[in-house]
Amino acid sequence: VEKIEEQLASLRIARRSTLSEEPAYLLDIDVSRPAQSENPRFVAVSCSNKSIRIYNRETLHFLREYRSYPGILNGVRFAHTCDSVVFSACSDGTVKCWDIRLAAQKAVQVFSGYPSNVFISFDINCTDLIVCAGTEKVEQDTFLVFWDARGVTNSASTSKEPLGVYSESHSDDITKICFHPIKPNVVVSGSTDGLVNVFDINEDNEDDALIATCNSDSSVSFIGWSGKDHKQVYCVTHDDGFCWWDIAQLDTEEPITLLHVLDVRDAVCGESNSLDYLVGGFYHEKADKFFLVGGTSRGNIHLLSCSAAGLSLVGTLGGGHSATVRSFCWNLRDESLWTGGEDAQLLLWKPGGVERSLAKKASMKIASSVQKRVRVHNSSLKSRKK
């Protein structure tokens, strides 16, 4: 474990993207998933100017951009079986899919929801067979909407209707959806209602599909899977709390809560290593170790090691970003970390990395076109004390 923590602490900038003519917050990042023998070819970034940007993974050269006026694109995911196919949820009630191999700006497939749907979260399962998207609350309704995604990687341009919906399990905006890494029928969802729900979508109805409901006691901003065989679920909240549950304990007498920290900023760092916010977490499969990613308003990134005993600071990555970091992507294949922030920079960090000379961009204030939709971290906010 110490070797892994040393390796993470040794991450250094290896690449830095050139700034685009229209700077924007970088809100979500994904790296393409190639065949076993190859390195990822592409990086996709969801931006606050309603666009998806695609970069060459090796050079970080900008390749192309997708937009969806007047809809707002939200989140980005590559297909698992074809590394040139990328998805994004859209506020116009669709999930759109593009093929990077094609010059056209038109989506090769559109997954259409119901008329009142505004999608703010989505994911595609590990076999690329099912797409699921989560909605904002409209009147009293919030939905998880499912589609059959078969055929999406052969560029057949069609619009698909939903397979069905779950409508009873959340009572507010569904902010995150994350399919299980190896079980295509298992998905977890998180909401501003504080609930983190685990479903087995092979079941016939929503009641039977709901395997577990975990309560974070706060609005959920990030969720994921961890642990051997990915039997654990975790979440980060909008007020920088952290919850970690072991779903394998559901049928035992043992408590399923591994750790619940009301405010990670209070629990981890002292004056010399202030933590202003959490971004999310990732599970290091080789080390069987879970880490949180957080940072400061000036752009430093903190990596925190998690265990049932608590949280500890592994290392701080400095000299990269000059403003709040909003997104990251951990790539196990080459043990690299991608980060994006409010300074409009996309950075690649590698163990012992050496950056090619590029002038560092000073901090900038970008007028985000989706500020009303995106929840901004507030370092002065303190979570409720019980």
Residue pairs with C-beta under 8 A, 6 or more apart in sequence:
1 287
1 289
4 284
4 286
4 287
4 289
5 289
5 305
5 314
5 315
7 335
7 351
8 291
8 303
8 314
8 315
8 351
9 303
9 314
9 315
10 315
10 351
10 352
11 315
11 317
11 336
11 337
11 349
11 350
11 351
11 353
12 317
12 349
12 350
12 351
12 352
12 353
12 354
12 355
13 319
13 320
13 347
13 348
13 349
13 353
13 355
14 336
14 348
14 349
14 350
14 353
14 354
14 355
15 59
15 60
15 347
15 348
15 355
15 356
16 60
16 320
16 345
16 346
16 347
16 348
16 355
16 358
16 360
17 55
17 60
17 62
17 345
17 346
17 347
18 60
18 61
18 62
18 358
19 344
19 345
19 361
20 53
20 62
20 344
22 49
23 344
23 364
23 366
24 47
24 48
24 49
24 51
24 344
24 366
24 368
24 369
25 47
25 48
25 326
25 340
25 341
25 342
25 344
25 366
25 368
25 374
26 45
26 46
26 47
26 48
26 326
26 327
26 340
26 341
26 344
26 345
26 346
27 46
27 47
27 48
27 74
27 75
27 326
27 327
27 340
27 370
27 374
28 45
28 46
28 74
28 75
28 76
28 327
28 340
29 43
29 44
29 45
29 46
29 76
29 327
29 328
29 329
29 338
29 339
29 340
29 346
30 43
30 44
30 76
30 77
30 78
30 86
30 329
31 40
31 42
31 43
31 44
31 57
31 78
31 329
31 331
31 338
32 40
32 41
32 42
32 43
32 44
32 57
32 78
32 83
32 84
32 86
33 40
33 78
33 79
33 80
33 83
34 40
34 41
34 83
39 57
39 58
39 333
39 334
40 57
40 83
40 331
40 333
41 56
41 57
41 58
41 83
41 84
42 54
42 55
42 56
42 57
42 63
42 78
42 83
42 84
42 86
42 100
43 54
43 55
43 56
43 57
43 60
43 329
43 338
43 346
44 52
44 53
44 54
44 55
44 76
44 78
44 86
45 52
45 53
45 54
45 55
45 76
45 327
45 340
45 346
46 52
46 73
46 74
46 75
46 76
46 88
46 327
47 53
48 366
48 368
48 369
48 370
48 371
48 374
49 368
49 369
50 67
50 68
50 69
50 71
50 72
50 73
50 369
50 370
51 65
51 66
51 67
51 73
52 65
52 66
52 67
52 73
52 76
52 86
52 88
52 98
53 62
53 64
53 65
54 62
54 63
54 64
54 65
54 66
54 86
54 100
55 61
55 62
55 63
55 346
56 63
60 346
60 348
63 100
64 100
66 73
66 88
66 96
66 98
66 105
66 107
67 73
67 105
68 88
68 90
68 92
68 96
68 107
70 92
71 90
71 91
71 92
71 94
72 90
72 91
72 369
72 370
72 373
73 88
73 89
73 90
73 96
74 88
74 89
74 90
74 91
74 119
74 120
74 121
74 122
74 373
75 88
75 89
75 121
75 122
76 86
76 87
76 88
77 86
77 87
77 88
77 122
77 123
77 124
78 85
78 86
78 87
79 85
79 86
79 87
79 124
79 128
79 152
79 153
80 124
80 126
80 127
80 128
81 127
81 128
81 153
82 128
82 153
84 99
84 100
84 101
85 97
85 98
85 99
85 100
85 108
85 152
85 153
86 97
86 98
86 100
87 95
87 96
87 97
87 98
87 122
87 124
87 131
88 95
88 96
88 98
88 122
89 95
89 119
89 120
89 121
89 122
89 133
90 96
90 119
91 118
91 119
91 120
91 373
93 112
93 113
93 114
93 115
93 116
93 117
93 118
93 119
94 110
94 111
94 112
94 113
94 119
95 110
95 111
95 113
95 119
95 122
95 131
95 133
95 147
96 107
96 109
96 110
96 111
97 107
97 108
97 109
97 110
97 111
97 152
98 107
98 108
99 108
99 155
101 155
102 108
102 155
106 157
107 157
108 152
108 155
108 156
108 157
109 152
109 156
109 157
109 158
109 159
109 160
110 158
110 159
110 160
111 131
111 133
111 147
111 149
111 159
111 160
111 162
112 159
112 160
112 161
112 162
113 119
113 133
113 135
113 143
113 145
113 162
114 143
114 145
114 162
114 165
116 138
116 139
116 141
117 133
117 135
117 138
117 143
117 145
118 135
118 136
118 138
119 133
119 134
119 135
119 136
119 145
120 134
120 135
120 136
120 173
120 174
120 175
120 373
121 133
121 134
121 174
121 175
121 176
121 177
121 189
122 131
122 132
122 133
122 134
122 177
123 131
123 132
123 177
123 178
123 179
123 187
124 130
124 131
124 132
124 149
124 179
125 131
125 132
125 179
125 180
125 184
125 185
125 187
126 179
126 180
126 181
126 182
126 183
126 184
127 184
128 149
128 150
128 152
128 153
129 148
129 149
129 150
129 184
130 146
130 147
130 148
130 149
130 163
130 179
130 184
130 201
131 146
131 147
131 149
132 144
132 145
132 146
132 147
132 177
132 179
132 187
132 201
133 144
133 145
133 177
134 142
134 143
134 144
134 145
134 170
134 173
134 174
134 175
134 176
134 177
134 189
134 191
135 141
135 142
135 143
135 144
135 145
135 173
135 174
136 142
136 173
137 171
137 172
137 173
141 167
142 167
142 170
142 171
142 172
142 173
142 174
142 191
143 165
143 166
143 167
143 174
144 165
144 166
144 167
144 169
144 170
144 174
144 177
144 189
144 199
145 162
145 164
145 165
146 162
146 163
146 164
146 165
146 166
146 201
147 160
147 161
147 162
147 163
148 160
148 163
149 160
151 158
166 199
166 206
166 209
167 206
168 206
168 207
169 189
169 195
169 197
169 199
169 206
169 210
169 213
170 189
170 191
170 193
170 195
170 197
171 191
171 193
172 191
172 192
172 193
173 191
173 192
174 189
174 190
174 191
175 190
175 191
175 192
175 219
175 220
175 221
176 189
176 190
176 220
176 221
176 222
176 223
176 235
177 187
177 188
177 189
177 190
178 187
178 188
178 189
178 223
178 224
178 225
179 186
179 187
179 188
180 186
180 187
180 188
180 225
180 230
181 225
181 230
182 229
182 230
183 230
185 200
185 201
185 202
186 198
186 199
186 200
186 201
186 211
187 198
187 199
187 201
188 196
188 197
188 198
188 199
188 223
188 225
188 233
189 196
189 197
189 199
189 223
190 196
190 197
190 216
190 220
190 221
190 222
190 223
190 235
191 197
191 219
191 220
192 219
192 220
192 238
193 219
194 215
194 216
194 217
194 218
194 219
194 220
194 237
195 213
195 214
195 215
195 216
195 220
196 213
196 214
196 215
196 216
196 220
196 223
196 233
196 235
196 243
196 245
197 210
197 212
197 213
197 214
198 210
198 211
198 212
198 213
198 214
198 233
198 247
199 206
199 209
199 210
199 211
200 209
200 211
201 209
202 209
203 209
211 247
211 250
212 233
212 245
212 247
212 250
212 256
214 233
214 235
214 243
214 245
214 256
214 257
216 235
216 237
216 241
216 243
217 241
217 384
218 237
218 238
218 239
218 241
218 383
218 384
219 237
219 238
219 239
219 375
220 235
220 236
220 237
220 238
221 235
221 236
221 237
221 238
221 278
221 280
221 375
222 235
222 236
222 278
222 279
222 280
222 281
223 233
223 234
223 235
223 236
224 233
224 234
224 235
224 280
224 281
224 282
224 283
225 232
225 233
225 234
225 283
226 232
226 233
226 234
226 244
226 281
226 283
226 290
227 246
227 248
227 283
227 288
227 290
228 288
230 283
231 246
231 247
231 248
232 244
232 245
232 246
232 247
232 248
232 258
232 290
233 244
233 245
233 247
234 242
234 243
234 244
234 245
234 281
234 290
234 306
235 242
235 243
236 242
236 278
236 279
236 280
236 281
236 292
237 243
237 383
238 375
239 263
239 381
239 382
239 383
240 263
240 264
240 265
240 275
240 277
240 278
240 294
240 377
240 381
240 383
241 260
241 261
241 262
241 263
241 264
241 383
242 259
242 260
242 261
242 264
242 278
242 281
242 292
242 306
242 311
243 257
243 259
243 260
243 261
244 257
244 258
244 259
244 260
244 290
244 306
245 256
245 257
245 258
246 254
246 256
246 258
247 256
249 255
249 256
250 256
258 308
259 306
259 307
259 308
259 310
259 311
261 267
261 310
261 311
262 383
262 384
262 385
262 386
263 382
263 383
264 275
264 278
264 292
264 294
264 304
264 311
265 274
265 275
265 276
265 277
265 379
266 382
267 310
267 311
268 275
268 302
268 304
268 311
268 312
268 313
269 275
269 302
269 313
273 302
273 313
273 316
274 296
275 294
275 295
275 296
275 302
276 294
276 295
276 296
276 297
276 324
276 377
276 379
277 294
277 295
277 297
277 324
277 377
277 379
278 292
278 293
278 294
279 293
279 294
279 295
279 325
279 326
279 327
279 328
280 292
280 293
280 328
281 290
281 291
281 292
281 293
281 306
282 290
282 291
282 293
282 328
282 330
283 289
283 290
283 291
284 290
284 291
284 330
284 332
285 332
286 332
289 305
289 306
290 305
290 306
291 303
291 304
291 305
291 306
291 314
292 303
292 304
292 306
292 311
293 301
293 302
293 303
293 304
293 325
293 328
294 301
294 302
294 304
295 301
295 302
295 321
295 324
295 325
296 302
297 323
297 324
297 379
298 322
298 323
298 363
299 318
299 320
299 321
299 322
299 323
299 324
299 325
299 341
299 343
299 363
300 316
300 317
300 318
300 321
301 316
301 317
301 318
301 320
301 321
301 325
301 328
301 339
302 313
302 315
302 316
303 313
303 314
303 315
303 316
303 317
304 311
304 312
304 313
304 314
305 311
305 312
305 313
305 314
317 337
317 339
317 349
319 360
320 339
320 345
320 347
320 349
321 339
321 341
321 343
321 345
321 347
322 341
322 343
322 345
322 360
322 361
322 362
322 363
322 364
323 341
323 342
323 343
323 363
323 364
324 341
324 342
324 377
325 339
325 340
325 341
325 342
326 340
326 341
326 342
327 339
327 340
327 341
328 337
328 338
328 339
328 340
329 337
329 338
330 336
330 337
330 338
331 337
331 338
334 350
335 350
335 351
336 348
336 349
336 350
337 348
337 349
337 350
338 346
338 347
338 348
338 349
339 346
339 347
339 349
340 346
340 347
342 366
343 361
343 363
343 364
344 361
344 364
344 366
345 361
368 374
